[in-house]
Every structure is written in structure tokens, then in C-alpha cells.
Amino acid sequence: MSEPITQLEQARAGTITPEMQYVAKRENLDAELVRSEVAAGRMVIPANRVHLTKRLEPMAIGIAATCKINANIGNSAVTSDIATELEKLHEAVHFGSDTVMDLSTGKNIDGIRQAIIDASPVPIGTVPIYQMLEELGGSIEDMRAQHFLDMVEHQAKQGVDYMTVHCGVKLEHLHLTMNRVTGIVSRGGSLIAKWMMAHRKQNPLYDCFDDLCDIMRQYDVTWSLGDGLRPGSIADASDEAQFAELDVLGELTHRGRARGTQVMVEGPGHVPMDQIDMNIKKQIEICDGAPFYVLGPLVTDIAPGYDHITSAIGAALAGWSGAAMLCYVTPKEHLGLPEREDVRAGVIAYKIAAHAADLARHRKGARDRDDALSKARFEFDWNEQFRLSLDPETAKRMHDETLPQDTFKSAHFCSMCGPKYCSMKITEEIRQMAKEQNEPLPVVAHEAAAR
């Protein structure tokens, strides 16, 4: 192979790139640790060289880094335009999304994506088969491998940082989906399955995997190996179809790395709570520690309109078990195209899930903000509480709904307890009484401690 050009190749050659240095500073990690994790394939830095010449601020996804979140935006054949998608991008980045995927399937896909890439400081991901299908007039049966190769190269030239490609769905897997409750729910997976059924041939994206690697290596586009057979209901979770594809993704992880490309792997979308840890551990083993990017997972199917909550529960557990990035779900999931407020709700829910995972994994410094907010809460420093909140505007608005006057920003109570029943105010008074009495409080020697 020619000289090292991707982050993976340079890391393996012992080079600490400027992007690795930047990531190390952001993550509060040693630069050599970042280099070694990238070299091992346990960390990826999605940074297309074209996007690096614009506004991209390098970030890392991997078990040694903080847990990341992704927000999906994009138009549909029914609604949305460039201005709307840029509003969604701003909302996602403003509230802390670490990456954004453009999943546009409607008109002017090129224009929308270019505007998003040009404006985005975070990595942008895509699913190239969507635009390719639009250009084929909606008939997947007409696809040839070269159509897909050309689309991947086109999007790489635009500056896309990572791409979801459903190369792990094979012809011999399709019979395993026939008795599923929700069948094949991945759009890309279902399209590839239909192509294979129409032509009775193997997945062309699997067959041309090495050629795809060569294109992605040229621009340092990171693989996001798509889980085309992910479960779309908890009834279908952890079935033969899902794990048959996962075995192929493990194979492709090794092949992608061998050809110099960075690789992460996508994971299941609907999983009962008791199966999440097993799913994460299984992926880490089969895919040799490649960063796991999970879609939720939703832990119950009964809450349309609230699926950002049901999925954030699963996402927190997945992050605790070792998932490196969590793909958000909005309240509109299963119901319609997310609007700006839906994006905001999804991002906030997933920032909570990712932060909870970092706390559970005892990340260095992960609790600092919690402790600072708790201190401000006990001291009745309302403005500092707002500032430290994930969503300061909402926190302030909720406080102001009942106590809007400025004088209440220094009050030692809120509208829930009022001035007489605030436990923290009472605690302050207890401490002051102890101080004034100048006597130590009695100490009870517990039986367990005395043993």
C-alpha cells in the first residue's frame, strides 16, 4: 500500500496527527493513548480531508473516549428544505450532538448535504444508497455495483466524514427474517434485500467491499458498517438474522482495517433491557473492539410519541456496557419526519443517556458538572443552576413560570416547597444551629461498624 494517509494508517506508523492532538485535548487524554487506540481500531476519528479544510472540529468515537451521541436530520419526499435542515443542524449542535447524519431522501439532496457540510463543525454521516436510489428513479432493481461506487465517491468528494453501508446483509440471511414480527426495518437493508431477491445474487456491496475501501481510504471516510437486519421490535431482538449479519460485520471490520480504513459498527434498534449488555459484549468480541454505534435501543414498543424516552433508557444501559456512540431517537420516531423541537428533545434525552453512561463508567471528570450544579442548587444560586443545565433556556423558563421576578433568583426556595418546607433551607438552618450551639452532634455507633 502507498504512504499512510488515513488516521488509522498514520497511527499505525507511529504518527500523532494534529487531529489526534486535538482529540486528546478535548478528551483530556494523553496523545499517545489516542494514537494507540486509533492504531488498534478501538477508536475512530471521522474526519474527511475535504471537511477538514472547512469548519470541522475533530472528535473521537471509541471506548477510551467519552460516550458520544448522533442526531439524524434530512428531508423526505414529503417535506423540508435547506433552511429547515440547517435549523435542525444548528439545534442539534447547539445542544451537544457530537455528529449529525444527513438522511435526506427527497429532492435537492446534493444541495442540502453541501449546505450541511459547509456549516457543520461536527462530523457528517450519510447513507449513500438513499441518494443513489433517487438518481435511479426509485427502482432498486436497476442498481449496479458501479452506481453505488460512484455515489460513495461523489459524497466523499463533498466531504462526508462517515458512511453507513449495508454490506453485511447476505442472500443466505434473508430466510431468517421471514417469521419476524417487523421484518427488515432498516431502509438500506430492505433495499439490498429486495435487490438480492430480484436478481438472486449476492449482495453487491459485500462483493465490492474492497473497491469501496479504496475509495473511502482516499478521503479518509470512516466506515459505519450498517446493521441492515437489526431488530425493529423487541420481539425480534437477538435473533438468528441479527447475529448472522453481525458475524459478517466482524469479518468486514478486519478487512476494512487491513485496507487502511477506519471502521465502526452499527448496532440493534429494539432490545429488551435484560439483553442489552449481552448484545454490546457480543459485538465487542466479534468485531474486535471496533467502536459500537447503537440505534437506541428502544426497550419497549408501547410508547409512540415518547420513544426518545424509551430509547434513552436503553441507550444509557448500552453506553454503560461499552457502546461508543448512541444514535438519538426523537418523539416523532415511527410517526413522522422530526422537526426542530423534536431534534432538541432527542438530543437532550441522549445527552442525558451518554452522560449517565460516562458517570457509570467513572470517566475522569465526568461528575464535575453534576457536583457544581448540586453545589449551586444547595446554595440557591438559581442562575448558576440554569447555566450548568443541559438546556438552560428550559430550566429558566420552568422556574419563571411561577416565580418570574428577579428577586426570586436569590430566594432560598422554589414554588414546589415554598419558604417553609424547603429541605435544603431547613438543612442550612440545622447547620447554623449546630454552629451557634458550638457542641458536636451526637454520634451513633452502628452495630455493623462496631463489629
N, C-alpha and C positions, 0 to 999 in steps of 0.2 A: 504494500500500500504506500502511497505517496506520503509526503510530510504530514505531521499531525495538524489537523485543522479544527477538529471539534473539541469541546471542553473535555470529553472523555479521553480522546487521544492525547491531548496535551497533559492531562492529569497523569495518565499512564507513563508519559515521557518524563515526569517529574517536574513539570512546569506549573507554577502557581500563576494563573492568568489574572488580569485585572478584575475580571468578573468574579473569580474565586475570592480575591481580596475583598471586594465589595460585599459579597455574601458573608464572609467571615465577620466583617464589622457589623453587618445587620443582625447576624445571628448570635453575636458575642461568642464566637468560636475561634479556635486557632486556625490560621490559614492552611497550615499543613494538614490538619484534620479534614478540612473541607476538600483539599486536593485528594487525600487518600480515600475519602468516601465517594467522590466522583469517580476516581480511578477504579474502585471496586464495583461501581454501578449501583451502589446503595443510595446515591444522591444524584439528582439531575439539576442542571441549570438551564432552563428553557430560554434560549437567547439567540434567536435567528440573527445572523450577522447583519442583515438588512435592517431589522428593527433596532439593533444596537446603534445604528447611525442616527436614530431618531430620538425618541423620548424614553426608551426602555431603561428601567432601573433593575439590574439583575437580581434574581431571587433564587432560592433553592428549595427543592422538594425532596425530602428523604427522612429517614428515621432519626438521624442525628440533628435535624433542624426542627424548628417549631412546626406544629401541625398547621397546614395551610388550608385555605378554602378557595373554591372556584365558584363564580357566578356565570350562569348561562344567559345570554341575550340573543337578539336576532329577530328578523322579521319572519312573517309567514306569507303564504299566498293570499291570506285574508286581510292582513293589517300590518301597519308600521312602515316607517321611512327612516332616512338617515338621521334627521333631527331627533326623532324619538329614540333611536338606538344610541345616539350619543348621550342623550339624557340618562338612559339606563346605564351606560358605561360610567358616567360621572357618579351616579348614585352608588353603583357597586364599588368603585374605587374609593369614593369618599368614606364609605362606611367600613372599608377594610378588606375587600376581596383581594386575594393575592394573585389570582389570574382571572381571566374572563374568556369564555368561549363564545364565538360568533356562530350561532346555529341557524343562520338565515336560510330559508328555503323558498323565499318569494322572488320578487323582481329586484333588479339592480343589486345583486349580491356583491359584485365586484366593487361598486361604488361604496356600499355600506361597509364592507370589510376594510377598504383602503382608508376610509374616514376613521374607523375604529382603531386601526393600527397606528395611524399618524397621531392620534390623540392620546393613545394609551401608554402610561408609564409601567404597566404590568404586562406580563406575557399574554399573548392572544393565542387561543387554540381554535381549531376548526374540525369539522367532519367533511373531508373533501368530496365524499360521494354525493352530498346534497347538491352542490353546485354542478357537479358532473351530470347528475340526473336532470337538472333544469335544462342544461345545454343539449341533452339528448331528447328533450321534449317530454320527459316523464316516463319514458319506456326503458326500464332497466334491462329488458331482454336484449336491447340493441348495444349494450356496453361491450367494449373490447378492452383488454388489459391496457392497451396504449392510451385509450381515453382517460383511464384513471391515472396512469403515469404522467400524462400531460397536465392533468389538473393538479396533481401534487406539486409538480414543478412550478406551475403558474402561481399557486398560493405561496409556495416557498419564496418565490421572487418578490411577492408582495410584502413579505416579512412575517408570515405566520410562524409562531415560536414552537407550537406542538400540534400534532395532528392525531385524531382518532381514526384508526383504520381497522376494519373488522376482518383481519386476516386469519383469525383463529377458528372461524366457523367453517367446518368441513362438510363435504357431501354426506359422509358417513355418520354425521351427528344429527341429521335432520329428523330421522325416525324417532329420536329420543324426545322430541318436542311434541309429538302428535297427541299425547294424552294430557298435556299441560292445561291448567285452568285458563291461563292467559297467553299461551303460545309463545311466540317470539316478539318481545315488546321493544327491542332495540330497532329503531328505524333502519340504521345501516345493516344490522344483522338480518332483518326481514327482507331487505332488498337483495342482499347477497344470496340468501336462501332461495328467493324466487328465481334469481338468475340461474342458480345451480339446478333447480327443478326444471326450468325451461330447457336448459342445454344438456342436462345430465352429465355435467363435467365438474371437476374440482373447482373450488374457489379460486378465481383468477388472481385475487390479491395475495393468497397464500403462494400460488405458483410464481408470482413475480416479486416476491418479498425481497430478494437480493437486489433487484433493479430499483425498488423503492428505497432501500437502504442507501444506495449510491446517490440518489437524488437528495435525500434528506441529509446525508453527510455533507454534501457540498455547501449547504446553507446552515448546517448545524441545527436542523429541526429535530426536536425530541419526539420520539415515538410515544403515543399513548395507546398502547395495544388495546383495542376495543373489545368489550365483553358482549358480543352480539347475541349470546344465549343467556344473558343474565336473567334471573327470575323477575317477573313482573307482578308477582303476588307472593305472599308468604306461603301459600300452598305449594308453589313451585320452587321454593328456596332449597338450595343444596342438593339438587337432583343430578341425575347422570349427565344430562345435557350440559349443565353449568360446569361440572368438573371435567368433562371430556374436553371442552374448549379450554379450560384452564391449563390442562396438560400441554396443549398446543402452544398456548401463550408462554409457558415455561420454555419450550423449545425455541420459540421465536425471540425470547429475551436473550438467550445465549447467542443466537445467530445475529441479532441486531448489534449486540455489543462487539462481536467478532469483526463486524464490518465498520466499526468505529462510531456507531450512532448511540446516542443516549436513549434509554428506554425506561418508561414507567408503564404500569399495567392497571387497567380499569377493573373495578370490582362490582359486586352484586348490588341490586337496587332495592329489593324487598327481602328482608331476613328477620325471622323472629329473634328476640333478644338472646335467647339461650344458644343460638347458632352463630352469633357474630364473631366471638373470639375464635372459634374453630375455623371459620372462613378466612379470617385475617392470617392466622398462623399457617394455614394450609397454603395460601398464596405466597407468603414469605418463603416457605420451604420450596415450593415448586418453581418459583420464579427467582430463586437465588438472591433474595433480599431486594429486588427491584422495588422502587417506591410504589406503593399501592394507592390508587386513586379511586375512592369508593363513591358510588352514586346514591347518597343517603347513608345507610339503607333505612327504608321505612320499616318500622317494627309492627305495624298493624295497618290494615287496609280499610278501616271503617270511618276515616275522617277527611273526606274530600273538603277542601276549603281550609283545612288545618294541617295539611301534610308537611308544612315546614316544621311543625312541632313534632309530629310522629317520626319524621326522618331525622330531626336533630337529636332525638334520643338515641337512635341507632348510630348516628354519626359520632356522638361523644364516646359511645362504647367502642366503636371501630377505631377511633383515634387513640384511645387508651390502650387498645390491643396492638397497635403498631401501624395503622393506616397513616400515610404521609400527607394525603390531601383529601378533603371532603368536598364533594360537589353538592352545592346547595339545592334545596327544593323550595319552591315558593308556595304561597297559599293557593295559587292557580294551578298547581300540578294536577294533571288529569282533567282539568276543566277548561283551560284556555291559555292564550298567549299572555305571559306576565307583563304587567305594566310597571311604571316606575315605582309605585308604592309596594308592589309585590316583590320587586327586586330588593328593595330596602328591607322588607320583613324577612326575606330569605337570607340575606347577608347577615343581618343581626342574629338570627337564630343560629346560623352556622359559626359566627364568631364566638358565640357562647359555647357551642359544642367543641370547637377547636381549642378554646382557652381552657375549658374543663378537662380536655384530654391532656393538655400540657401540664396542668396542675396535677393530674393523676400520675403523669409520668415524671413528676418532680423536676421539670425543666428549671435550669438555673435562672433565677429572676422572674419566673412565671407568676409568683404570688405578689410581687412588689406592688402592682397596681391595686390588687384586692386589699392589701394591707393599708395602702394610702387612702383608699376610699373608705374603708372601715374606720380609720382614724378620723377622717373628715366627718363621717356620719356621727360618731360619738361626740365630736366637738361641735356639732350642729353647724358646720361650715357648709351651708347648702350650695353655694356657688362652686366650691371645690368638688362637692359630690357630682354636680352637673358636669363639670369639666372632665372628671375622670370616667364618666359613664361612656359606654359604647355608643349610646345615642343621646348626647347631651340635650338636643332640642326636645326630644320626647320626655326626658326626665324633668326638665324645667317646665314644660307645658303641663304635665300631670300635677306637679307641685302647685303651679299657678292657678289651676282650675278652681281651687278652693281658697288659697291664700296668695293672691296675686300681688299684694302691696309689698313694696321694697322692705318695709320694716320686718316682714316675716322671713326675710332672707337671713336674719340673725336671731330669729326666735328659737328657743330651745324646746320646740315641739312641732309636730305637723298636725294636719287635720284629722288623722286617724285616731290618735290618742288624746290630742288636746293637751293643755298645760298641766292637768292634774294626774294623768295616767301614763305619762311617757316614762318607760322603764329606764331609759338612758339618763334622763334628767334625774330620776329618783336615785340611780346609781351614783351620779355626781354628788347628790346631797348626802348619800351614805358615806362616801369617801371624805367629804368635807366634815361631817360629824366625827368620823374617826380621827381626822387630823386635829380637830379642835379639842377632842377629849384627851388626846395625847396618851392614849392607852392602846397597847396592842390588842387586836381582836383575838378572841379565844380560838385555840387550835384544837381540832378534834383528831385524835389519833385513830384512824380507821383500823379495823381489825386486820384487814388484808395487809396494810402497811406494817403492822406490828409483828407479823409472823416472821 
